[in-house]
Amino acid sequence: MDASRPTRSRFDRRSLLVGTVATTGSLALGRRARADARPRLGPPVHWAGINHGTGFFPDEPFLSACLRAGDALGLKAVRQRMNTVGGRHAGAAFTWARRDAAFERYRAAGFQIHCILSFREHVDRPNAADWQRNWRYFVRAALDRYRDHVHTWIIDNEPELGFGGYHPTPQECVTFTRIAWDELHDLGIEDRCRIESPPVKAIDSSYLRLMLEAGLGECCHVLGTHCYNDQIDDARIRYPWAQLQALGIVDLPVVISESGVIAEWAPDGYPGGRDAWRADHFRQFRVQAKAFGFDHVLLFDLDRWKQREQAWRIADFDADGGSYVPLEPVWDAVRASWGEVRPFTNGSFADPEDGSGNWFVCRSARAVEPVELTLVTFPRDRSRAFSGSGYCRMDLAGHRRELVVRQVADQLTPGRTYEVAAKVFVTGGSATLRATGFERLNGLADRAATTATPGAWRTLTVRVQPSNPWLVVALHGKGTGKHGDEIRWGEVTVTAVG
């Protein structure tokens, strides 16, 4: 078999017939038994990606232009859709040629494909029984044909909304996800690709909890979510992890397979204007997604080209789709923060920081003039720094806010032990050093060390053994309201030990 081409010979009449079998009898029981143990698939090769309009328009020259844009951004994961392939009911013919060509190009270029299979939009649903039969037929054919091409199969999209003219129930979402799960295991490809559950339209959607209560966690490898606007704030982005904990589900990574903002959402009066707010959002979002341990993130959107929703794009493609112009400053913000993987840096604060660079001061995603950027500063004063002249200062006077400064430490080796250490000087209140984001199966996991001893430089240390290839260093302080109270941070390090 030529591994460079999609498998055609394997998809014969026998596999078509097997794909139409109902979920009863010994075959279904065998599938269920094999599917019950979730394989421990590791983190994806490419953590970050972006939606390409080739899900709807997979042809040249648009395809080649999208590949060039993905390379230029450094985003080598791509979201696709299984549109334009036929097979809408059991026994119907498939027309694979356009999708074959697109998937081959992506694979040859080293892209990681995440593909939507929609049980509402891709198959006919004349009645409940035929709907399930048609879906089994369609999903089995796609899984089998592209077993060597697709990394993650995304089951449907934003089930709370009426795509395809239908609002499914949470139980229906679980039923159709289970069918895809069973087919993947029956084909024996559970070690090659993953099933993502129907991703909800908002990361804190109550619909996610309803699907989990209906048994969703038993038939997917990763829990799907979408994340927009101020959903990236700490209080909201933690929601899916909190639901998993509450339900006792401890073996399920969480992903964000669609995320972004549009200029019209920008708060009035934002410094630099609406496009500057979009750029700043993407910078902040990357830190937040890492801090809460999400398995991977796909941004929205490169360019829908001939389709609707142009406001999401970060590039402007010409009329024939063959070339594009980056839309600044959003393009550069995405490329620099999402496309470039960098190790931990500037732990001594020797280089200037503004709270939106290597060290990110946490604040509301919709704040126009965040007060946190006045309370957390990066002065230069040799008489007050631990070493050199730079340090991070938290002003605790006149407020009782929680102040948090984060930096991502990428390029770690999962399973190895790392020590995070920081020098800190407290005049009042308490200072806490945290490591977060390191656990693939628990985005709320952290390790913390605290001191409230004033008047001298202290050393705080924590040790972690990450299952993600990163951790996030977080410096915490809380306002005391007392004049003169402050925290000074210096010499923060992340070191492999043992």
VOGU-3710 file (C-alpha; in Angstrom, 3 decimals, decimal comma):
1> mdasrptrsr> 0,000/0,000/0,000  1,287/3,456/-0,884  1,252/5,328/2,424  1,479/8,675/0,645  -2,100/8,462/-0,677  -5,445/8,179/1,132  -6,481/4,563/1,547  -9,005/3,560/-1,107  -8,797/-0,223/-1,313  -9,659/-0,640/2,360
11> fdrrsllvgt> -13,008/1,073/1,868  -14,734/-1,745/-0,015  -18,322/-3,009/-0,153  -17,866/-5,125/2,957  -16,783/-2,158/5,066  -19,711/-0,150/3,732  -22,130/-2,838/4,860  -20,508/-3,165/8,266  -20,804/0,595/8,605  -24,584/0,386/8,395
21> vattgslalg> -25,051/-2,178/11,144  -27,251/-0,909/13,992  -25,939/-0,598/17,534  -27,388/-3,942/18,641  -26,063/-7,474/18,693  -22,627/-8,911/19,266  -20,830/-6,459/16,997  -22,054/-3,453/18,968  -21,235/-5,160/22,274  -17,733/-5,880/21,048
31> rraradarpr> -17,267/-2,278/20,049  -18,459/-1,011/23,411  -16,191/-3,355/25,348  -13,158/-2,279/23,352  -14,026/1,389/23,670  -14,392/1,500/27,426  -10,659/1,897/28,115  -9,518/5,354/26,985  -6,058/5,128/25,366  -3,414/7,361/26,887
41> lgppvhwagi> -2,559/9,373/23,807  0,118/11,971/24,443  -0,011/15,710/23,801  -0,341/16,796/20,166  2,828/17,690/18,274  1,411/21,126/17,451  -0,276/22,810/20,413  -1,625/25,807/18,487  -3,415/26,116/15,159  -6,028/28,083/13,263
51> nhgtgffpde> -9,168/27,499/11,237  -8,637/27,611/7,468  -11,422/28,362/5,019  -10,337/25,263/3,072  -12,918/23,309/5,054  -15,414/24,856/2,642  -13,089/25,704/-0,279  -10,349/23,032/-0,492  -9,155/23,916/-4,009  -6,258/25,799/-5,545
61> pflsaclrag> -5,003/28,482/-5,412  -6,656/29,131/-2,041  -5,267/25,908/-0,557  -1,639/26,805/-1,329  -2,119/30,338/-0,014  -3,487/28,972/3,271  -0,520/26,634/3,588  1,870/29,536/3,099  0,001/31,622/5,657  0,030/28,804/8,221
71> dalglkavrq> 3,772/28,389/7,760  4,358/32,127/8,091  2,360/32,234/11,334  4,046/29,129/12,740  0,606/27,556/13,295  0,873/24,007/11,979  -2,457/22,678/13,225  -5,475/23,323/11,019  -9,198/22,896/11,522  -11,092/21,395/8,601
81> rmntvggrha> -14,585/20,115/7,812  -15,672/16,969/5,976  -17,797/18,984/3,529  -18,283/18,266/-0,197  -17,715/14,499/0,047  -21,249/13,105/-0,456  -22,267/9,935/1,393  -25,278/11,579/3,016  -27,173/8,327/3,508  -26,266/4,660/3,845
91> gaaftwarrd> -25,160/3,322/0,467  -24,719/6,759/-1,137  -21,625/7,420/-3,223  -18,731/9,472/-1,889  -16,798/12,068/-3,879  -13,449/12,177/-2,124  -11,205/13,793/-4,757  -11,190/17,391/-3,450  -10,740/16,353/0,176  -8,065/13,797/-0,777
101> aaferyraag> -6,030/16,476/-2,509  -6,341/18,947/0,379  -5,487/16,427/3,106  -2,494/15,155/1,155  -1,152/18,680/0,782  -1,594/19,372/4,478  0,057/16,117/5,509  2,975/16,591/3,105  3,514/20,088/4,537  3,599/18,743/8,108
111> fqihcilsfr> 0,258/20,129/9,250  -1,804/18,446/11,966  -5,438/18,120/10,827  -8,440/18,555/13,133  -11,600/17,745/11,212  -15,291/18,349/11,964  -17,773/15,562/11,293  -21,288/16,927/11,702  -24,188/14,621/12,493  -26,543/17,499/11,675
121> ehvdrpnaad> -25,036/18,906/8,481  -23,240/16,006/6,791  -25,959/13,336/6,748  -29,694/13,057/6,059  -31,983/12,599/9,055  -35,407/11,388/7,844  -36,101/9,664/11,180  -34,170/8,679/14,298  -33,179/5,180/13,151  -32,088/6,222/9,662
131> wqrnwryfvr> -30,286/9,268/11,049  -28,095/7,043/13,206  -27,608/4,554/10,366  -26,600/7,327/7,959  -24,242/8,819/10,507  -22,552/5,481/11,181  -22,099/4,950/7,454  -20,658/8,433/6,918  -18,404/8,568/9,945  -16,952/5,100/9,404
141> aaldryrdhv> -16,052/5,931/5,822  -14,314/9,178/6,805  -12,456/7,638/9,750  -11,242/4,746/7,625  -10,196/6,754/4,607  -8,281/9,407/6,522  -6,937/7,223/9,329  -3,402/8,356/8,473  -4,248/12,023/7,959  -6,456/13,316/10,767
151> htwiidnepe> -5,188/13,847/14,296  -8,501/14,767/15,951  -12,063/14,174/14,776  -14,337/16,924/16,103  -17,904/15,696/16,475  -20,278/18,405/15,266  -19,995/22,044/16,324  -21,650/24,232/18,964  -24,635/21,971/19,674  -26,478/24,740/21,532
161> lgfggyhptp> -27,017/26,471/18,175  -29,321/25,378/15,361  -26,783/24,443/12,702  -28,334/22,344/9,969  -31,757/23,543/11,128  -31,738/21,378/14,249  -31,077/21,797/17,981  -29,912/18,439/19,364  -30,498/17,379/22,939  -27,508/16,647/25,167
171> qecvtftria> -28,401/12,945/25,007  -28,436/13,022/21,193  -24,974/14,584/21,231  -23,747/11,719/23,397  -25,444/9,114/21,180  -23,800/10,393/17,998  -20,424/10,862/19,685  -20,671/7,272/20,934  -21,282/6,036/17,384  -18,095/7,748/16,175
181> wdelhdlgie> -16,202/6,376/19,192  -17,437/2,851/18,521  -16,536/3,013/14,825  -13,052/4,304/15,562  -12,437/1,386/17,920  -14,027/-1,146/15,581  -11,603/0,014/12,885  -8,723/-0,460/15,330  -7,358/3,076/14,924  -7,715/4,291/18,500
191> drcriesppv> -3,929/4,679/18,718  -3,797/6,915/15,625  -6,409/9,606/16,185  -8,741/11,062/18,766  -12,416/11,908/19,194  -13,248/15,410/20,424  -16,676/15,802/21,967  -19,139/18,318/20,457  -17,473/21,643/21,325  -19,797/24,062/23,107
201> kaidssylrl> -20,158/27,653/21,892  -18,836/29,144/25,163  -16,283/27,710/27,542  -18,648/28,118/30,496  -21,759/26,885/28,686  -24,140/24,953/30,949  -24,771/22,660/27,958  -21,338/21,143/28,574  -22,404/20,023/32,038  -25,625/18,531/30,615
211> mleaglgecc> -23,686/16,457/28,054  -21,269/15,254/30,727  -24,162/14,239/32,952  -25,576/12,290/29,976  -22,366/10,235/29,710  -20,232/12,243/27,275  -17,027/11,528/29,184  -17,314/7,821/28,344  -17,006/8,232/24,564  -14,381/10,855/23,748
221> hvlgthcynd> -10,648/11,314/24,131  -10,755/15,082/24,679  -13,482/17,431/25,880  -14,289/20,086/23,271  -14,948/23,754/24,042  -14,883/27,154/22,337  -13,602/30,305/24,021  -14,355/33,898/23,022  -13,988/37,420/24,338  -13,780/37,681/28,159
231> qiddariryp> -14,304/33,937/28,509  -10,497/33,897/28,790  -10,715/35,532/32,243  -9,744/33,257/35,144  -13,252/32,975/36,572  -14,705/31,702/33,274  -11,913/29,744/31,571  -11,669/27,335/34,520  -15,285/26,148/34,086  -14,791/22,896/32,114
241> waqlqalgiv> -12,134/21,675/34,536  -14,387/22,458/37,484  -17,211/20,441/35,914  -14,948/17,436/35,354  -13,802/17,583/38,970  -17,365/17,875/40,266  -18,390/14,781/38,289  -15,313/12,770/39,276  -13,936/12,558/35,713  -10,157/12,468/36,071
251> dlpvvisesg> -8,848/11,139/32,736  -10,075/13,655/30,156  -7,978/16,485/28,652  -9,816/19,664/27,620  -9,290/21,478/24,312  -10,326/24,795/22,801  -11,014/24,181/19,123  -12,343/27,627/18,216  -11,417/30,979/19,724  -11,044/34,614/18,790
261> viaewapdgy> -12,449/38,132/18,914  -13,745/40,716/16,434  -13,084/44,452/16,414  -16,678/45,433/17,147  -16,411/43,726/20,551  -13,603/46,059/21,611  -14,435/48,258/24,615  -14,863/51,933/23,752  -11,779/54,033/24,292  -9,271/51,190/24,231
271> pggrdawrad> -5,731/52,621/23,786  -4,616/52,181/20,177  -8,098/51,347/18,937  -10,089/48,220/18,219  -7,434/46,333/16,262  -4,953/46,928/19,082  -7,458/45,347/21,474  -7,734/42,280/19,222  -3,943/41,958/19,175  -3,691/42,295/22,955
281> hfrqfrvqak> -6,467/39,731/23,408  -4,535/37,080/21,484  -1,395/37,785/23,518  -3,268/37,405/26,798  -5,241/34,379/25,644  -2,126/32,329/24,945  -0,923/32,815/28,535  -4,368/31,946/29,908  -4,729/28,789/27,815  -1,336/27,565/29,003
291> afgfdhvllf> -2,024/28,548/32,625  -5,123/26,344/32,661  -3,509/23,372/30,944  -5,568/23,096/27,761  -4,433/20,214/25,561  -4,439/22,327/22,398  -5,997/25,498/21,012  -7,276/26,384/17,528  -7,799/30,050/16,706  -10,554/31,528/14,598
301> dldrwkqreq> -9,919/32,600/11,852  -7,350/32,843/9,063  -9,883/33,973/6,426  -13,236/32,557/5,388  -12,529/33,975/1,896  -15,825/33,747/-0,042  -17,850/32,910/3,035  -19,475/35,049/5,697  -17,920/36,326/8,903  -14,965/38,232/7,490
311> awriadfdad> -14,626/40,139/10,773  -12,796/37,183/12,355  -9,959/37,011/9,838  -6,346/37,909/10,516  -5,398/37,985/6,799  -7,057/39,463/3,727  -7,093/37,076/0,759  -7,532/38,444/-2,742  -10,478/37,696/-5,005  -9,096/34,449/-6,473
321> ggsyvplepv> -7,690/33,264/-3,113  -4,142/32,948/-4,386  -2,454/35,568/-2,221  -3,047/37,367/1,038  -2,059/40,431/3,040  -1,585/40,113/6,816  -3,922/42,295/8,876  -1,852/44,165/11,440  -1,337/44,413/14,327  -3,294/41,194/14,904
331> wdavraswge> -1,185/39,061/12,555  2,093/39,904/14,296  0,553/39,393/17,732  -0,608/35,899/16,769  2,667/34,986/15,073  4,852/36,201/17,936  2,802/34,827/20,830  1,309/31,644/19,362  3,678/30,677/16,563  6,981/31,023/18,418
341> vrpftngsfa> 7,629/28,554/21,242  10,106/30,052/23,679  11,728/28,909/26,928  11,363/30,762/30,204  13,240/34,068/30,068  14,020/37,323/31,919  13,562/35,780/35,359  15,925/38,407/36,789  13,889/41,237/35,208  17,108/42,515/33,642
351> dpedgsgnwf> 15,275/43,412/30,435  12,442/45,961/30,409  8,888/44,666/30,873  5,546/46,423/30,444  3,156/43,781/31,760  2,281/42,490/28,284  5,575/40,935/27,237  7,470/37,970/28,661  5,788/38,662/32,008  2,049/39,180/31,655
361> vcrsaravep> 0,079/41,066/34,295  -3,343/39,435/34,572  -6,369/41,690/34,074  -9,874/41,548/32,681  -9,884/40,917/28,944  -12,247/43,857/28,453  -10,526/46,396/30,688  -9,783/49,702/28,913  -7,209/50,983/31,401  -6,444/48,056/33,729
371> veltlvtfpr> -5,620/49,232/37,226  -3,411/46,141/37,556  -0,907/47,782/35,193  -0,480/50,648/37,650  -0,267/48,388/40,710  2,251/45,978/39,152  5,347/47,623/37,691  8,872/46,665/36,666  11,162/49,366/38,090  14,919/49,649/37,795
381> drsrafsgsg> 16,651/50,442/41,072  19,791/48,613/42,213  19,177/49,531/45,830  15,833/47,718/45,858  16,428/44,816/43,455  17,686/41,415/44,564  20,396/41,482/41,896  21,114/43,863/39,089  18,659/46,720/38,843  15,386/45,153/37,658
391> ycrmdlaghr> 12,553/43,663/39,705  8,792/43,207/39,732  6,964/45,399/42,236  3,420/44,845/43,532  1,898/47,837/45,310  -0,444/46,525/48,028  -1,550/49,879/49,405  -5,045/51,304/48,984  -6,749/48,174/47,645  -7,430/44,494/48,283
401> relvvrqvad> -7,136/43,175/44,761  -5,488/39,902/43,828  -2,434/40,733/41,715  -1,051/38,022/39,423  1,882/38,060/37,005  2,422/35,035/34,744  4,988/33,698/32,327  4,892/30,498/30,282  7,885/28,176/30,558  7,740/26,121/27,356
411> qltpgrtyev> 9,994/23,403/25,934  9,885/21,191/29,030  10,116/17,396/29,037  6,955/15,723/30,368  7,736/13,421/33,274  10,896/15,228/34,295  11,021/17,113/37,613  11,385/20,904/37,539  12,020/23,313/40,372  10,508/26,779/40,212
421> aakvfvtggs> 12,169/29,259/42,562  11,855/32,970/43,250  13,404/35,552/45,528  10,822/37,772/47,192  10,856/40,711/49,622  7,643/41,464/51,554  6,951/44,601/53,600  3,344/43,629/54,323  0,787/41,058/53,333  1,931/37,786/51,785
431> atlratgfer> 3,527/36,628/48,558  2,801/33,328/46,802  4,753/31,580/44,064  2,692/29,146/41,989  3,279/26,705/39,156  0,158/25,964/37,075  -0,885/24,515/33,726  1,479/21,559/33,936  -1,113/18,785/34,279  -2,866/17,548/31,103
441> lngladraat> -5,742/15,986/33,017  -6,285/18,730/35,576  -6,055/22,342/34,455  -6,698/23,514/38,018  -3,677/21,718/39,488  -1,056/23,944/41,061  1,897/23,913/43,400  2,328/26,875/45,709  4,718/28,316/48,279  3,912/31,386/50,405
451> tatpgawrtl> 5,692/33,758/52,751  4,361/36,562/54,949  7,659/37,210/56,753  8,594/40,863/56,221  11,875/42,683/56,024  14,257/40,364/54,162  14,683/38,546/50,855  13,208/35,036/51,064  13,378/32,099/48,679  10,174/30,360/47,598
461> tvrvqpsnpw> 10,374/27,034/45,756  7,969/24,484/44,322  8,633/21,296/42,387  6,469/19,781/39,681  6,611/16,831/37,323  4,615/18,099/34,320  2,600/15,926/31,997  2,330/18,895/29,628  5,502/20,149/27,913  5,168/23,433/29,782
471> lvvalhgkgt> 4,307/25,032/33,085  3,261/28,571/33,925  5,044/30,547/36,621  2,664/32,793/38,560  3,615/35,484/41,078  0,736/36,359/43,422  0,133/39,134/45,898  -2,994/40,622/47,452  -3,614/44,194/48,442  -3,590/44,954/52,156
481> gkhgdeirwg> -4,897/48,501/51,922  -1,985/49,693/54,099  0,320/52,502/53,050  3,852/51,310/52,241  3,016/47,637/51,838  4,624/46,104/48,766  6,083/42,897/47,342  9,289/42,817/45,310  10,111/39,820/43,156  13,557/38,985/41,791
491> evtvtavg> 15,547/36,127/40,310  12,801/33,725/39,228  14,123/30,452/37,794  12,808/27,243/36,243  15,374/24,427/36,516  15,337/20,740/35,637  16,416/18,648/38,622  17,306/14,998/39,052
//
